[in-house]
C-alpha cells in the first residue's frame, strides 16, 4: 500500500519516522479519520476545523486546507487503485531531543494512511458495558490524539465479539462513549447524548446529529445518564465518521425493538452524503 509522508507518496514498507519524534516518544500527535466516496469527503470542513484548532492549541506550526487534502487523497487513490477509501490523516509533533518541551513545534510530521473502505454495517450492533472506565481528558477537552491506550485496553476487554461495540462509563458511573463511537439514545421521541463534560470526543458525526435534530425539531439534550437510564431507552444508536449512523439492537443483552428515529436519521445522513458526492462531481 502507498501512503503519503510529508507530502511524498511512498510505499508503506519504505516509510520511516525518527525515534525522536515526540509523537512516538510521548504520544504528542493528532489525527482525523474520514471516508472518501466518489471523490467526495463528507463533513470535511468539520474535520479540518477540529484538526486545525487542535494543532494550534498544542503548539504545532501546521495548517491543513481542503485543497491539500483533496490533492493528496486523489494521488493516493490513483496510486493504490482505489475508488473509495478509509483515510487516516496523522500529524505528530516532530523531532526534538528527549524531554518535555514548552516551545512550539516548528516541523510537525504528516503521514496519511489509506486502506479500502469497509462496507457500512449491514445490521444493527450490540452494545455492552465495559468494566474499564473512560480515562480523564488530556486538557480542557478530549483531543483526537495518539493518546489511545484507554481505547486499546477497552478493545482487549471486549475481545473479538462480532458486530459489537463496548461502552465506556465515567468513574462517576455516567455513560460516556463507545470505543470508536459516540452514543445516542431515544426516549419518548426525545434524543439524548452524553455531555462533553463526561470527557468524550466531540465527534464530527455527533455534531451532525445534533444539528439534524435541531433542524428537524427533535428535542435533543446533552447530559449525564446512568446505566439504568440507558436501559430504559426506546432506541440506541452510535455514530462515527466511517460507519455513519449505526443502529443498536441490544444493550447489555437487553433487546431493543424500535428504530424509528434512527432510521430517519440514517436515511437523511446517506442522502446528505449523496448530495455531497454530486456537488463534488459537478
C-alpha positions as CSV (number, residue, x, y, z in Angstrom):
1,X,0.0,0.0,0.0
2,X,1.2,3.5,-0.8
3,X,0.9,6.3,1.8
4,X,1.9,9.9,2.0
5,X,4.7,11.1,4.2
6,X,5.1,14.9,4.4
7,X,3.5,15.2,1.0
8,X,5.5,12.5,-0.7
9,X,3.8,9.3,-1.9
10,X,5.9,6.3,-0.8
11,X,5.5,2.6,-0.3
12,X,4.4,1.9,3.2
13,X,7.2,-0.6,3.7
14,X,9.7,2.0,2.9
15,X,8.3,4.8,5.2
16,X,10.1,5.7,8.4
17,X,9.9,8.1,11.3
18,X,12.6,9.4,13.6
19,X,12.9,7.7,17.0
20,X,13.0,11.2,18.4
21,X,9.6,12.2,17.0
22,X,7.6,13.4,20.1
23,X,4.5,11.7,18.6
24,X,6.4,8.4,19.1
25,X,8.1,9.4,22.4
26,X,5.1,11.0,24.2
27,X,2.0,10.4,22.1
28,X,2.1,14.0,21.1
29,X,0.1,13.9,17.9
30,X,-3.4,14.2,16.4
31,X,-5.4,12.5,13.7
32,X,-8.6,12.6,11.7
33,X,-10.3,9.7,10.0
34,X,-12.8,10.1,7.2
35,X,-14.2,8.2,4.2
36,X,-13.7,9.1,0.6
37,X,-16.6,8.2,-1.7
38,X,-16.9,9.2,-5.3
39,X,-14.3,11.9,-4.9
40,X,-16.1,13.5,-2.0
41,X,-15.4,13.7,1.7
42,X,-18.5,14.3,3.8
43,X,-18.1,16.9,6.5
44,X,-14.5,17.6,5.6
45,X,-14.8,21.2,6.8
46,X,-15.7,19.9,10.3
47,X,-12.7,17.6,10.3
48,X,-10.4,20.4,9.2
49,X,-11.8,22.8,11.8
50,X,-11.2,20.3,14.6
51,X,-7.7,19.4,13.5
52,X,-6.5,23.0,12.8
53,X,-7.8,24.2,16.2
54,X,-6.1,21.3,18.0
55,X,-2.7,21.6,16.4
56,X,-2.7,25.3,17.2
57,X,-3.5,24.6,20.9
58,X,-0.7,22.0,21.0
59,X,1.8,24.4,19.5
60,X,2.3,22.8,16.1
61,X,3.2,25.1,13.2
62,X,0.7,23.4,10.9
63,X,-2.4,24.3,8.9
64,X,-4.3,21.9,6.7
65,X,-6.5,23.1,3.9
66,X,-9.2,21.4,1.8
67,X,-7.1,21.7,-1.4
68,X,-4.2,19.9,0.2
69,X,-6.5,17.1,1.4
70,X,-8.1,16.5,-2.0
71,X,-4.8,16.7,-3.9
72,X,-3.2,14.1,-1.5
73,X,-6.2,11.8,-1.4
74,X,-6.6,11.8,-5.2
75,X,-2.9,10.8,-5.6
76,X,-3.3,8.0,-3.0
77,X,-6.4,6.6,-4.6
78,X,-4.8,6.6,-8.0
79,X,-1.6,5.0,-6.8
80,X,-3.4,2.3,-4.8
81,X,-6.1,1.7,-7.5
82,X,-9.0,2.6,-5.2
83,X,-12.3,4.3,-5.9
84,X,-13.3,4.6,-2.2
85,X,-11.1,4.7,0.8
86,X,-10.7,5.0,4.5
87,X,-8.2,7.8,5.2
88,X,-6.3,8.5,8.5
89,X,-4.7,11.9,8.4
90,X,-2.0,11.9,11.1
91,X,0.1,14.8,12.4
92,X,2.8,14.3,15.0
93,X,4.8,17.0,16.9
94,X,8.0,16.2,15.1
95,X,11.6,15.7,16.1
96,X,13.1,17.0,19.3
97,X,15.5,15.6,21.9
98,X,14.2,13.5,24.7
99,X,12.4,15.6,27.4
100,X,9.1,17.5,27.6
101,X,9.2,20.9,25.8
102,X,7.2,24.1,26.0
103,X,8.5,25.6,22.8
104,X,6.4,25.4,19.6
105,X,7.0,22.5,17.3
106,X,8.1,24.1,14.0
107,X,8.4,21.0,11.9
108,X,5.5,18.6,12.6
109,X,5.4,15.4,10.6
110,X,2.4,14.4,8.5
111,X,1.5,10.9,7.5
112,X,-1.6,10.0,5.5
113,X,-2.7,6.4,5.7
114,X,-5.2,4.8,3.3
115,X,-7.0,1.4,3.0
116,X,-10.0,0.1,1.3
117,X,-13.2,1.5,2.7
118,X,-15.1,-1.2,4.8
119,X,-18.7,-1.7,3.9
120,X,-21.3,0.0,6.1
121,X,-22.8,-2.2,8.8
122,X,-25.4,-4.4,7.3
123,X,-27.2,-5.0,10.6
124,X,-27.6,-3.3,14.0
125,X,-24.9,-3.8,16.6
126,X,-25.0,-5.0,20.1
127,X,-23.7,-2.6,22.8
128,X,-22.0,-3.9,26.0
129,X,-20.9,-2.0,29.1
130,X,-17.1,-2.1,29.7
131,X,-15.6,-2.6,33.2
132,X,-12.8,-0.2,32.2
133,X,-13.8,3.4,32.8
134,X,-13.2,6.2,30.3
135,X,-10.0,7.9,31.2
136,X,-9.8,11.6,32.1
137,X,-9.3,14.1,29.4
138,X,-5.9,15.4,28.5
139,X,-6.7,19.1,28.9
140,X,-9.8,21.2,28.8
141,X,-11.4,18.8,26.3
142,X,-10.8,15.5,24.6
143,X,-8.5,15.6,21.6
144,X,-8.5,13.1,18.8
145,X,-4.9,12.3,19.7
146,X,-2.3,9.5,19.8
147,X,-3.2,9.1,23.5
148,X,-5.2,5.9,22.7
149,X,-4.2,3.4,25.4
150,X,-7.6,3.6,27.1
151,X,-9.3,2.6,23.8
152,X,-6.8,-0.2,23.2
153,X,-7.3,-1.7,26.7
154,X,-11.1,-1.5,26.2
155,X,-10.8,-3.4,22.9
156,X,-8.8,-6.1,24.7
157,X,-11.5,-6.3,27.3
158,X,-14.2,-6.6,24.6
159,X,-12.4,-9.2,22.7
160,X,-13.3,-10.4,19.2
161,X,-17.1,-10.2,19.6
162,X,-18.6,-9.7,16.1
163,X,-20.7,-6.7,15.4
164,X,-20.4,-5.5,19.0
165,X,-19.3,-2.1,20.5
166,X,-18.0,-1.5,24.0
167,X,-19.4,1.3,26.0
168,X,-17.3,3.4,28.4
169,X,-18.7,4.9,31.6
170,X,-17.0,7.6,33.7
171,X,-15.6,6.9,37.1
172,X,-18.8,8.5,38.5
173,X,-21.0,6.0,36.6
174,X,-22.3,8.1,33.7
175,X,-22.5,6.8,30.2
176,X,-19.7,8.3,28.0
177,X,-18.9,6.9,24.6
178,X,-18.1,3.8,22.6
179,X,-14.5,2.6,22.0
180,X,-14.7,4.2,18.5
181,X,-18.1,5.9,18.5
182,X,-20.3,8.4,20.2
183,X,-23.5,7.3,21.9
184,X,-27.1,8.5,21.4
185,X,-30.4,7.1,22.8
186,X,-34.1,8.0,22.3
187,X,-36.8,8.0,24.9
188,X,-40.4,9.1,24.2
189,X,-39.4,10.8,20.9
190,X,-36.6,12.9,22.5
191,X,-32.9,12.3,21.7
192,X,-30.2,12.2,24.4
193,X,-26.4,12.1,24.2
194,X,-23.7,12.3,26.9
195,X,-22.4,15.8,27.6
196,X,-18.9,16.8,26.5
197,X,-18.3,17.3,30.3
198,X,-18.2,13.5,30.6
199,X,-14.8,13.7,28.8
200,X,-16.0,12.3,25.4
201,X,-14.7,13.3,22.0
202,X,-16.9,15.8,20.2
203,X,-17.2,13.6,17.1
204,X,-17.9,15.1,13.7
205,X,-20.9,12.8,13.1
206,X,-22.1,13.6,16.6
207,X,-22.1,17.2,15.7
208,X,-24.1,16.4,12.5
209,X,-26.7,14.5,14.6
210,X,-27.2,17.4,17.0
211,X,-27.6,19.8,14.1
212,X,-30.1,17.4,12.4
213,X,-32.2,17.1,15.5
214,X,-32.5,20.9,15.8
215,X,-33.2,21.4,12.2
216,X,-36.0,18.7,12.3
217,X,-37.4,20.0,15.6
218,X,-36.5,16.9,17.5
219,X,-35.9,17.6,21.2
220,X,-32.2,16.9,21.9
221,X,-30.4,17.0,25.2
222,X,-26.8,16.6,26.3
223,X,-26.4,15.5,29.8
224,X,-25.3,12.9,32.4
225,X,-27.0,9.5,32.1
226,X,-26.7,6.3,34.2
227,X,-26.7,2.7,33.1
228,X,-30.3,2.5,34.5
229,X,-31.5,5.4,32.4
230,X,-29.9,3.9,29.3
231,X,-31.6,0.6,30.0
232,X,-35.0,2.5,29.7
233,X,-34.3,3.8,26.2
234,X,-36.6,3.1,23.3
235,X,-33.8,3.3,20.7
236,X,-30.0,3.5,20.9
237,X,-27.6,4.3,18.1
238,X,-23.9,5.0,17.6
239,X,-22.0,7.4,15.3
240,X,-18.6,7.7,13.8
241,X,-17.2,9.2,10.6
242,X,-16.6,5.9,8.8
243,X,-19.7,3.9,9.7
244,X,-22.1,6.9,9.9
245,X,-25.3,6.2,11.9
246,X,-25.3,2.7,13.4
247,X,-28.4,1.2,15.0
248,X,-28.1,-0.8,18.2
249,X,-30.3,-3.9,18.7
250,X,-29.4,-4.6,22.3
251,X,-27.7,-3.0,25.3
252,X,-26.1,-5.5,27.7
253,X,-28.2,-8.3,26.1
254,X,-31.4,-6.4,26.6
255,X,-33.2,-6.2,23.2
256,X,-34.4,-3.0,21.6
257,X,-37.3,-3.2,19.2
258,X,-37.6,0.4,17.9
259,X,-35.5,2.1,15.2
260,X,-37.9,4.9,14.1
261,X,-35.7,8.0,14.7
262,X,-32.5,6.0,14.0
263,X,-33.8,5.0,10.5
264,X,-35.0,8.6,9.8
265,X,-31.6,9.9,10.7
266,X,-29.7,7.3,8.8
267,X,-31.6,7.9,5.6
268,X,-31.1,11.7,6.0
269,X,-27.4,11.1,6.6
270,X,-27.0,8.9,3.5
271,X,-28.9,11.4,1.4
272,X,-26.6,14.2,2.6
273,X,-23.6,12.1,1.6
274,X,-25.1,11.5,-1.9
275,X,-25.7,15.3,-2.3
276,X,-22.1,15.9,-1.3
277,X,-20.9,13.4,-3.9
278,X,-23.0,15.1,-6.7
279,X,-21.7,18.5,-5.7
280,X,-18.1,17.3,-5.7
281,X,-18.5,15.9,-9.2
282,X,-20.2,18.9,-10.8
